[in-house]
Amino acid sequence: MRKYEARSAKCPFYKKENGSVVFCEGTERCNAIHVAFPARALKKKYASAFCRGEFSECLIARALGEIKYAEHS
């Protein structure tokens, strides 16, 4: 399935998505995090709430923020 980037994404860690997976930045430069769902509707709901909505409420965004911004502190 083809990956695409949603232009409406607000999360700074968002990379791409496809029908049932959201791809986020990983913990290191050479990896990525895949958030997979058993149904497209569930992925759509998640992406709407966190990738395009309040990403500060997303547990993955919070963890990545702590990891990536703690490195530079």
N, C-alpha and C positions, 0 to 999 in steps of 0.2 A: 504494500500500500504506500502511496506517495506521501511524503512529509510536506507540510506547508507551514509558513509562518503567518500567524494571525496579526495583522497590522494593529488591531485594537488591544493587543496584549500590553499590560502596564508593568507586569512583574519584571524586574531587572535580571532575573535568573532564567526567564523563559527563553527557550530556543526555538522549538518547532512542535508540531503535533501531527497526528494522523487520525484515522477514524476512532481509535480507542486508546491512544497513548499520548501523553504529554511528555515532551523531552525538555529537561531543565539542565542548566549548567551542573557540572559535577563538582566534587570536592577538590579536584585537581584539574590542571589545564588539559590533561589528556583523557578525561572521562566525562560521562554524562549520567544523569539520573533519569530513568524512565518510570513514569507513573502510569501503570496500565489498569484498564477497567474492563470488566466482562461485557459491557454493553456501551455502545456509542452515546446513548442518552446520559449515562452516568459520567462519562468523560466530558460531555458538553456542559453538564451542570457544574462539575468541578472547575473547568476552565473558565466558565462564566463568573463563578464566585471568586476564584483566586487569581487566575492568570490575567483576566480582564477586569477584575473587581478589586477587592480588598486583599492584595497580596500580603500585606502585613499580618493577616490572620492565618496564612498558610504555614503549616508546620515545616514544610520543606524550605520555603523562603526564609523563615526565621533561622533555621539551622544553618543554611548557607550563608546568611548574613553574619551570623556569629563566627562561623569558620573563616570566611573570607575577610571580614573587617577586623577580626581579632589578630590576624597575621600582621596587619599594618599598624597595630597599636603599640 
